[in-house]
Amino acid sequence: MERTANVFARVESEVEEQAEQVLDRFDILMSNAVGTFLRQVVLQRGISFEMKLPDFCFCNPWDF
């Protein structure tokens, strides 16, 4: 079996719960989803989705 590493991430509990609900519908474990995301970072040599700020925002964009 391939060696594994532990990854710890801090996220808001509400985000974790909502993500868990979505993943449950696909029968995907959170650890598998995170592993898939990290594999895609390696394969794509970057984040595999667009990251951008809204066109206009009345708030501090770093508060998200």
N, C-alpha and C positions, 0 to 999 in steps of 0.2 A: 504494500500500500504506500502511496505517495505521502511524504511528510506534509504536515499542515502547520499553519501558523494561526495564532489567535489574533483577531483584529477587534479592537474596542473602539466604539464610536459613541459620542454623546449626541443625542437628538431629543427634541421635545417629545414627551410621552404621547401627545396627541398624534404627532406625525408617525411615530412608531406603530401606534394602534391602527391608524388608517392604512398604513402600508401593509401591515399584517393582514387586515381584512381583504385588501386587494389580492395579495399573494395567495391567501387561502383559497380564493376562487380559482386560481390557476394551479392549486396544489403544489406550490413552491415554498420551500422553507426560506426564512429570512437569510440564513447563512448561504444558501445556494444563490439567492438573488444578489447578495453582496459579492460573492465569488464570481458570478457572471459579469457584474459590472466591472470588477477589477480585471478580468480577462479581456474585456472589450477595451479597457484603457490601454492594456499592453498591445493588443492587436491593432487598434486604431492609432496608437501612439498619441493618445489624447482622449478627451471626453467625447463620447460618441453621440452627444446631443448638443444642440445649440444652447449656449448660455448667453443671455443678454438682459440688460435692464429695460424696463418699459420705456416707451418713447418719452413719456413725461410722468414725473412723479413728484408729488407734493411732500414727500417725506425724505428722510435720510436713507439712501439705498442700502447702506450698510447695517440698517436695523433689522433686516429680514432674517 
